[in-house]
Every structure is written in C-alpha cells, then in structure tokens.
Amino acid sequence: MSRLIYFIALFVVTIIRTLPLRCCFRCGQALGWIAWLILPQYRRLAQRNLQIAFGAEVSSSQLRRWTRQSLMMLGANILSSLK
C-alpha cells in the first residue's frame, strides 16, 4: 500500500512539474479555496489567529475574506514550491 501511495505522489509531483508556474499557482489557489470550503476546523483556526492578530481593528467580513485569501495563498505556495 505504501508503494502505491508513493507512486501516486510521484505521479502528481511529475504532473505539477510539467505545468507552467502560473498554472501551478492558479491550481494551488483553487486547492486552497476547496480546502477553505471543506475544512471548517482550519478555516476557524485561521480566522481566530487573524482575529488575535488584528483584534477589533477590522470587521468580521474582512477577517473572513483574509482567511479565505490566506488559505488560497497557502495552496498556491505549496504547489508552486513543488515546481
């Protein structure tokens, strides 16, 4: 089973390395957005961290926007680093 996972990961990394950097970045943003949608525990954690950092300086809608953007940038940076 571990060999299968290894070969799947190797295949995915090989595909990512063949893509242009801009495409990797966009795909990573999309994966970050999907993570924002389907992983509410990480969404809450990121939003709480931003709330601690900025306190009452920003509105809750701005915190939600920054949370989504930070997860999208995280996904983009991860895929871009594989390039």
C-alpha positions as CSV (number, residue, x, y, z in Angstrom):
1,M,0.0,0.0,0.0
2,S,2.8,2.4,0.8
3,R,4.3,1.8,-2.6
4,L,1.0,2.7,-4.3
5,I,0.8,6.0,-2.3
6,Y,4.4,6.7,-3.2
7,F,3.8,6.2,-6.9
8,I,0.6,8.3,-6.8
9,A,2.5,11.1,-5.1
10,L,5.4,10.8,-7.6
11,F,2.9,11.0,-10.5
12,V,1.2,14.1,-9.1
13,V,4.5,15.8,-8.5
14,T,5.7,14.9,-12.0
15,I,2.5,16.4,-13.5
16,I,2.9,19.6,-11.4
17,R,6.5,20.0,-12.5
18,T,5.5,19.9,-16.2
19,L,2.9,22.7,-15.7
20,P,3.9,26.4,-16.2
21,L,4.4,28.2,-12.9
22,R,1.3,30.4,-13.4
23,C,-0.8,27.3,-13.9
24,C,0.7,25.8,-10.7
25,F,-0.1,28.9,-8.8
26,R,-3.7,29.0,-10.1
27,C,-4.3,25.3,-9.3
28,G,-2.9,25.9,-5.9
29,Q,-5.2,28.8,-5.3
30,A,-8.1,26.5,-6.4
31,L,-7.0,23.8,-4.0
32,G,-6.7,26.4,-1.2
33,W,-10.2,27.6,-1.9
34,I,-11.5,24.0,-1.9
35,A,-9.7,23.5,1.5
36,W,-11.4,26.6,2.8
37,L,-14.8,25.1,1.8
38,I,-14.4,21.6,3.1
39,L,-12.1,22.1,6.1
40,P,-14.1,24.2,8.6
41,Q,-11.8,23.5,11.5
42,Y,-8.8,25.0,9.7
43,R,-10.9,27.9,8.5
44,R,-11.9,28.6,12.1
45,L,-8.3,28.3,13.3
46,A,-7.0,30.7,10.6
47,Q,-9.8,33.2,11.3
48,R,-9.2,33.0,15.1
49,N,-5.4,33.6,14.5
50,L,-6.2,36.7,12.4
51,Q,-8.7,37.9,15.0
52,I,-6.0,37.6,17.7
53,A,-3.5,39.5,15.4
54,F,-5.8,42.3,14.4
55,G,-8.4,42.4,17.2
56,A,-11.2,45.0,16.7
57,E,-9.3,46.9,14.0
58,V,-11.0,45.0,11.2
59,S,-14.6,43.9,10.6
60,S,-15.7,40.2,10.7
61,S,-16.3,40.3,6.9
62,Q,-12.7,41.5,6.3
63,L,-11.5,38.7,8.6
64,R,-13.4,36.1,6.6
65,R,-12.0,37.5,3.3
66,W,-8.5,37.4,4.7
67,T,-9.0,33.9,5.9
68,R,-10.1,32.7,2.5
69,Q,-7.2,34.5,0.8
70,S,-4.6,33.2,3.2
71,L,-5.7,29.6,2.6
72,M,-5.7,30.2,-1.2
73,M,-2.2,31.7,-1.0
74,L,-1.0,28.7,1.2
75,G,-2.3,26.3,-1.5
76,A,-0.6,28.4,-4.3
77,N,2.7,28.5,-2.4
78,I,2.7,24.7,-1.7
79,L,2.1,23.8,-5.4
80,S,4.5,26.5,-6.6
81,S,7.2,25.1,-4.3
82,L,6.9,21.7,-6.0
83,K,7.6,23.3,-9.3
